[in-house]
Amino acid sequence: MIIGRVLGYLSLCLLMMVFGAEGLRYLEGGQRNLLLVSDILDFIQNHQIESDKGDKTWAEYLSPVIGFEAIFFFLYIWVMLTILFRKRN
């Protein structure tokens, strides 16, 4: 139970960070396209956002979800974990 709640809170934190990054990208550069999950994973792995890196060790495991927009991906995980691991009477 506690692990699901911690993962839910972690997903909520990542969602807020992605919202902030999207806001900064829009305000500074006027870019209207959304960040993908692959861009977030590239940033975590290489500390830079470059979509054409050759060394993607996580790509074969997460290939079904790396094309999703990061906002909706973390929002979906947060909502599902919140529903599954809520406190019941």
LOVEXTI-137464 format. One record per residue: z, x, y of N, C-alpha, C, O in turn; residue in three letters. Coordinates in pm, whole numbers, plus 32768, in hexadecimal, padded with zeros to 4 digits. Layout:
<nodes>
ZXYZXYZXYZXYALA;...
</nodes>
This chain:
<nodes>
800080517F8980008000800080008055807E7FB3803D80DBMET;805680B980808061810B80F87FE3815E810D7FBB8179817FILE;7FA4818780A07F2A81D780AC7EBA818580EB7E6F81B7813EILE;7EAE810780C47E4980AF80FE7E61809881927E02809581E1GLY;7EDF808881B87EFF807482467EE280F182977EAF80E98307ARG;7F048165825F7EE981E382A67E5281F782B77E2482218321VAL;7E0681DA824E7D7481E582597D3D818282BF7CDD81A18306LEU;7D78810B82C57D4F80A983297D6A80D983B77D1580CB840FGLY;7DE0811283CC7E00814784517DA881BF84747D8181CF84E7TYR;7D8A821384127D31828484297CA58252844E7C66828A84A8LEU;7C7681EC840A7BF481B3842A7BF4817684B67B90818184FESER;7C63813784DD7C6E810085657C69816F85CC7C2981608634LEU;7CAD81DF85B17CA98251860E7C1D828A86197BEF82AB8687CYS;7BD8829785A97B4E82C885AC7AF3826785F77A978292863ELEU;7B0B81E685E77ABC8182862F7ACF819186C67A6E81898711LEU;7B4A81A586F27B6381B687817B23823887B67AF0823B8825MET;7B2782A187647AE8831F878E7A51830E879A7A13834487F6MET;7A1482C4873E798482AC87457962825687BD78FD826E87FFVAL;79B581F187DB79A081A2885579A381FA88D1794F81EA892APHE;7A02825688D87A0982B2894A7991830D8953795C832589BFGLY;7966834288E078F1839A88DF7873834E8908781F83838950ALA;786682D288D877F2828188FF77F482648995778C826989D7GLU;786A824689CA7874822E8A5A784F82A88AAC7806829E8B0FGLY;7880831D8A83785C83988ACB77C883B78AC0778B83E18B22LEU;778E83A48A4B76FF83BD8A3B76AE83628A95764A838C8AD0ARG;76D882E48AA1768F82868AF6769F82A78B8A763F82A28BD6TYR;771B82C88BB3773382E38C4076F683678C6E76C1836E8CDCLEU;76FD83CE8C1B76CB84518C447634845F8C3275F184968C89GLU;7600842F8BC4757384468BA8751D83CB8BA574A283D68BA0GLY;755983588BA9750D82DC8BA574CC82C38B1E746A82788B15GLY;750182FF8AB574C982EB8A2F74F6826689F8756E824989F4GLN;7498821589CD74B9818F899C74BF8187890474F1812488CFARG;748F81EC88BD749881E6882B7525820987FF75698259883FASN;755281CD879175DA81DE876275E6825787077586827E86C5LEU;765D82918703767882FE86A7767882CA861876A7825C85FCLEU;7642831B85BE764182F8853176B6833B84EA76F383978520LEU;76D3830C8473773D83498424771A83DB84057772843083FFVAL;769A83F883F27670848283D7768E84DD844E76B08552843BSER;768284AA84C876A484FA853E773A85188543776185878567ASP;778D84B7851F781D84CC851C7842853384B27894858B84CBILE;78058529843C7822858983D177F0861583F47830867783D1LEU;777D861F8439774E86A1846777B086DF84CA77CA875784C5ASP;77E7868C8523784786BE858478C786ED8540790087548566PHE;78F586A384DA796E86CB84927956874D844579AD87A48441ILE;78E18759840778C587CD83B378A28849840578D088B783E5GLN;7851883B846D781C88AE84B6785088BC85447830891D8589ASN;78A0885C857278D4885A85FB7865885586637875888686D3HIS;77F4881A863D77878803869A773287918664772C877A85EBGLN;76F1874B86BD769E86DB8691760E8709868E75CE871786F6ILE;75DB87208618754F87418601752686FA8581755E87158516GLU;74C786A2858A74A386538516744B869D84B3743A866F8442SER;7413871084D973B58753848073F087D1844073A6882F8423ASP;747187D5842B74B0884683E7748788468354747A87DC8318LYS;747488BC831A744A88C5828F74BC88BC822C74A7888D81BCGLY;753488E6825175A588E981F675F688698202765688618250ASP;75CE880481B57615878481B6764C876B812B760B872980DALYS;76C2879F811076FB8793808A77288705806D773186DF7FF8THR;774486B580D17773862D80BF770185CA80B177198556808FTRP;768585F480CC7615859680D475F78551804F75D384DB804FALA;760485977FE175E485587F61764C84F07F38762B84937EEEGLU;76C784FE7F64773084A07F3F773284257F99775183B77F6CTYR;771084368017771883C880777690839680A476858358810ELEU;762883AF805675A2838A8081759082F5809D753D82D480F2SER;75D68298805B75C2820B808075F681E5810975C781848143PRO;7657822F81407696820581BE7678825F823576A1823F82A5VAL;763382D082227622832B829475C082F882FC75B983308369ILE;7576829182DD751A8259833F755681E88392751581B783EEGLY;75D081BF83737611815383BF764081848446765D81FA8458PHE;7648812784A6768581498527771B815A8511775A810C84CAGLU;775481C0854F77DF81E585367841817A856478A981668526ALA;7821813585D1787C80CE8604788E805F859C78FE8037857FILE;7820802F856578287FC1850678637FEE848078A77FA1843DPHE;784A8069845A787F809F83DD791780A583E1795A80738386PHE;795080E2844C79E280EB84567A21806484737A93804C8449PHE;79DC800C84B97A0E7F8584D07A197F39844C7A7D7EF58434LEU;79B57F4483F879B77F0083767A287F34831F7A707EE682E1TYR;7A397FB883197AA47FF282C87B2D7FC482FC7B857FA182ADILE;7B3F7FC5837F7BBF7F9E83BA7BDF7F0C839B7C507EEC8374TRP;7B7E7EB383AB7B957E2583917BB37E0D82FD7C107DC382DCVAL;7B677E4B82A57B7D7E3682167C067E6B81E97C4C7E29819CMET;7C2C7EE182187CAE7F1881F17D217EC8822F7D8B7EBB81F2LEU;7D0D7E9282A67D747E3F82E47D887DBF82957DF97D928283THR;7D1C7D8482677D277D0982197D647D2581907DBA7CD98162ILE;7D3A7D90814F7D697DAD80C87DFD7DD580C47E457DAE8068LEU;7E2A7E2381267EB17E5B81217F0E7E22818C7F647E6881C0PHE;7EFD7DA381AC7F577D63820E7FDB7D4281CA7FE37D39814FARG;80417D30821B80C47D0B81E380C17C7881BD80957C23820ALYS;80F07C5E814580F57BD6811381877BAC810481DE7BFF80E8ARG;81A07B2E811682297AFA810982517AEB807882C17AC0805CASN;
</nodes>
